[in-house]
Structures are given as structure tokens and as C-alpha cells.
Amino acid sequence: MSSKGNSGSSGSSGSSGSGSSYTPYTVTGAGTNSQGNSYDTRSQPSGGAYHYSNSDGSYYYSNGDNSTYHNSGNGSSTYTAPNGNVYKK
């Protein structure tokens, strides 16, 4: 996750989140890292964030509020809340 490329940028806005709770964000950069994963960096009201997705269907979000979400691509997922509580599905 620490290796990221520097290609492209976008000024588009969108929303991200799980369930009915959405956090607005602005995409500040996008590209492909050295492992071949697509990623984008984001600006959220709570701070900087990023998202990456893999060719196997798995993806990961790191949010400005220090929460994270990882979907394994095979039906399991893990959400880590800002307070450190971990929820697996």
C-alpha cells in the first residue's frame, strides 16, 4: 500500500460510504501503483483519504476520520471504526 504512482488527477466530486451514511469527497489524484492496483487519493471534510482496487475484485478505503474498510473480493469484509473497533462480515 505504501507504493503509489503519480499519474493523472481529477476534480470530480462523489460520495462514498456504507449503508445510508455517505461522506462527500473530492478526488485529488488517481493512477496505478507499482503492484498494478488502481488507486485514487481523496479530500474529505474529515481529512485526506484514499481508495485502491485490485484486479481480483478486492478493494480498500482509508478515510479521513481514521476508519478503514477492506473487501476481500470473495464475500468477506472488515471495517475498522475510528475508535479502533473492528467489525467483520
Backbone hydrogen bonds, N-H to C=O, Kabsch-Sander energy under -0.5 kcal/mol:
donor,donor_aa,acceptor,acceptor_aa,energy
4,K,2,S,-0.7
14,G,25,Y,-2.0
16,S,23,T,-1.5
21,S,18,S,-1.3
22,Y,20,S,-0.6
23,T,16,S,-2.9
25,Y,14,G,-1.7
26,T,43,S,-2.1
27,V,12,S,-2.1
28,T,41,T,-2.6
29,G,41,T,-1.2
30,A,7,S,-0.5
30,A,8,G,-1.3
31,G,39,Y,-2.1
33,N,37,N,-2.6
36,G,33,N,-2.1
38,S,53,S,-1.5
39,Y,31,G,-2.4
40,D,51,H,-2.5
41,T,29,G,-2.1
42,R,49,A,-3.4
43,S,26,T,-2.6
44,Q,42,R,-0.5
44,Q,47,G,-2.3
47,G,44,Q,-1.7
49,A,42,R,-2.5
50,Y,62,S,-2.2
51,H,40,D,-2.3
52,Y,60,Y,-2.2
53,S,38,S,-2.6
54,N,58,S,-2.9
57,G,54,N,-1.7
59,Y,71,N,-2.1
60,Y,52,Y,-2.5
61,Y,69,Y,-2.9
62,S,50,Y,-2.7
63,N,67,S,-2.9
66,N,63,N,-1.8
68,T,80,T,-2.0
69,Y,61,Y,-2.2
70,H,78,T,-2.8
71,N,59,Y,-2.7
72,S,70,H,-0.5
72,S,76,S,-2.7
78,T,70,H,-2.7
79,Y,87,Y,-3.0
80,T,68,T,-2.5
81,A,79,Y,-0.6
81,A,85,N,-2.9
84,G,81,A,-2.3
87,Y,79,Y,-3.2
89,K,77,S,-2.6
